[in-house]
Amino acid sequence: MAEGGSWRVEVDREACMGSGICMVYAPGSFVHDDETKAVFQQPPGDPLDAARTALEACPTGALTLIVDDGEV
């Protein structure tokens, strides 16, 4: 998969506990909303590798990477 391909992250709001780990690893792509839940920013402000690291670090597994036509 190419780094320049289209991708996004879906946040499971029920699973998100608002730890902020995603913002540590991909601060240009995630913010907290008024409920202290992660929100993915489109377009992402970080490279795909940073988003993958954020997904792996999420303590609740609330983040899902969607690339082009399928999940990764």
Backbone bond lengths (Angstrom), bond angles and torsions (degrees), N, CA, C in turn:
res aa  C-N    CA-C-N  psi(-1)  N-CA   C-N-CA  omega(-1)  CA-C   N-CA-C  phi
1 M - - - 1.445 - - 1.520 109.54 -
2 A 1.281 115.84 137.34 1.452 121.10 -177.95 1.521 111.31 -80.25
3 E 1.305 116.33 142.61 1.457 122.07 178.49 1.519 110.93 -60.90
4 G 1.327 117.13 -31.56 1.452 120.92 -176.89 1.511 113.70 -83.36
5 G 1.334 118.47 0.15 1.458 121.79 -178.31 1.519 112.11 -67.04
6 S 1.312 115.24 166.67 1.450 121.74 179.67 1.525 109.96 -77.05
7 W 1.325 116.27 133.30 1.458 120.78 178.80 1.514 110.01 -153.93
8 R 1.335 114.38 160.73 1.456 121.66 176.62 1.524 108.12 -155.46
9 V 1.298 116.00 171.19 1.463 121.64 178.09 1.521 108.31 -124.74
10 E 1.321 115.56 130.93 1.459 120.55 173.16 1.515 108.31 -97.36
11 V 1.332 116.01 139.31 1.456 122.13 -179.58 1.524 108.66 -110.33
12 D 1.324 116.60 123.07 1.459 121.88 173.43 1.523 106.67 -80.33
13 R 1.315 116.33 102.48 1.459 121.00 -174.19 1.524 112.49 -66.89
14 E 1.308 117.96 -25.41 1.463 120.64 176.90 1.529 110.33 -71.37
15 A 1.330 116.44 -36.07 1.472 120.85 -177.96 1.527 112.58 -84.11
16 C 1.326 117.27 -28.55 1.472 120.87 -176.78 1.526 110.24 -64.25
17 M 1.342 115.38 128.33 1.460 120.07 178.24 1.532 111.60 -107.60
18 G 1.337 116.46 3.50 1.454 120.42 175.63 1.508 114.81 73.71
19 S 1.328 117.93 30.48 1.470 120.93 -178.34 1.526 112.65 -65.84
20 G 1.332 116.85 -28.38 1.464 120.79 179.64 1.518 113.79 85.49
21 I 1.321 118.22 3.16 1.466 120.87 179.69 1.526 110.61 -59.68
22 C 1.328 117.28 -37.77 1.469 119.56 179.39 1.529 110.80 -60.53
23 M 1.331 116.29 -35.80 1.465 120.31 179.93 1.523 111.89 -73.51
24 V 1.315 116.84 -24.96 1.467 120.14 176.39 1.524 109.93 -67.89
25 Y 1.335 116.38 -44.46 1.461 121.03 -175.27 1.524 113.92 -88.75
26 A 1.326 117.79 -24.64 1.471 121.06 -179.76 1.532 109.23 -141.06
27 P 1.331 116.77 67.31 1.462 120.80 -173.54 1.529 114.31 -66.14
28 G 1.298 117.37 -20.04 1.462 119.80 178.69 1.516 113.21 -87.73
29 S 1.322 116.47 -3.84 1.464 120.47 -176.18 1.525 113.72 -117.61
30 F 1.328 117.72 -16.93 1.463 120.61 -178.02 1.520 111.06 -128.40
31 V 1.315 115.95 143.78 1.466 123.77 172.41 1.524 107.23 -138.20
32 H 1.321 116.53 167.35 1.464 122.27 172.28 1.521 108.99 -95.96
33 D 1.324 116.33 144.33 1.461 119.96 173.81 1.531 108.99 -94.13
34 D 1.330 116.70 -169.22 1.464 121.33 -177.71 1.525 113.56 -65.69
35 E 1.334 117.08 -18.73 1.462 121.48 178.80 1.530 111.43 -98.66
36 T 1.335 116.76 10.93 1.463 124.11 -177.45 1.520 111.52 59.24
37 K 1.316 116.04 37.98 1.464 122.79 174.88 1.523 107.53 -106.54
38 A 1.326 116.14 148.33 1.461 120.69 179.17 1.524 110.42 -68.71
39 V 1.324 114.61 140.90 1.461 122.25 174.62 1.516 107.01 -130.04
40 F 1.331 116.41 129.19 1.461 121.42 178.28 1.516 109.40 -83.88
41 Q 1.322 116.46 132.06 1.459 122.70 -179.87 1.519 110.41 -90.91
42 Q 1.325 116.63 131.74 1.463 120.93 178.82 1.508 108.61 -118.33
43 P 1.320 119.92 125.90 1.459 126.19 0.59 1.531 111.03 -75.02
44 P 1.329 115.81 155.26 1.464 119.23 -179.59 1.519 111.66 -64.72
45 G 1.315 115.49 145.38 1.459 120.74 -179.86 1.511 113.47 -100.93
46 D 1.313 116.59 12.57 1.460 122.19 -179.55 1.525 109.13 -133.78
47 P 1.327 116.55 159.82 1.466 118.87 174.90 1.531 111.14 -69.25
48 L 1.299 116.02 159.20 1.456 122.68 -179.69 1.523 111.89 -55.14
49 D 1.317 118.10 -39.21 1.470 121.09 179.76 1.530 111.59 -59.91
50 A 1.326 117.65 -37.92 1.465 120.83 178.65 1.523 110.14 -66.63
51 A 1.328 116.85 -39.61 1.464 120.38 178.10 1.527 110.62 -64.89
52 R 1.307 116.77 -40.56 1.471 119.90 177.95 1.525 111.01 -61.92
53 T 1.313 116.75 -40.69 1.462 120.71 177.71 1.529 110.16 -63.30
54 A 1.321 116.66 -41.47 1.464 120.86 178.20 1.529 110.64 -61.77
55 L 1.320 116.92 -42.21 1.462 120.98 178.82 1.520 111.32 -61.87
56 E 1.316 116.15 -45.05 1.461 120.92 -179.14 1.527 111.56 -65.55
57 A 1.332 116.91 -31.14 1.460 121.11 -176.90 1.528 113.20 -85.10
58 C 1.318 117.92 -15.30 1.471 120.88 -177.70 1.528 109.89 -58.89
59 P 1.340 117.84 120.80 1.462 120.24 -175.09 1.525 114.17 -68.63
60 T 1.326 118.18 -19.03 1.463 120.03 -178.49 1.528 113.12 -111.24
61 G 1.335 117.39 -1.88 1.462 119.83 -178.58 1.516 112.54 66.68
62 A 1.319 116.98 30.80 1.462 122.04 -175.59 1.525 113.72 -78.81
63 L 1.320 117.63 -7.09 1.463 121.10 -174.94 1.521 111.36 -108.19
64 T 1.332 115.59 136.93 1.450 122.00 177.36 1.519 108.80 -127.38
65 L 1.313 116.59 125.42 1.458 122.66 178.23 1.517 109.66 -84.81
66 I 1.316 116.27 127.42 1.465 123.13 177.29 1.524 106.74 -115.58
67 V 1.322 116.65 120.03 1.452 121.67 -179.15 1.520 110.39 -118.12
68 D 1.323 116.35 125.92 1.459 122.74 -179.60 1.522 110.61 45.79
69 D 1.329 118.06 -107.26 1.458 121.32 -173.98 1.518 113.89 -104.19
70 G 1.326 117.90 8.71 1.464 118.03 -178.24 1.495 113.06 -157.92
71 E 1.316 115.97 166.50 1.472 121.42 177.57 1.507 110.72 -79.40
72 V 1.314 115.16 149.24 1.467 121.20 175.76 1.504 108.29 -130.47
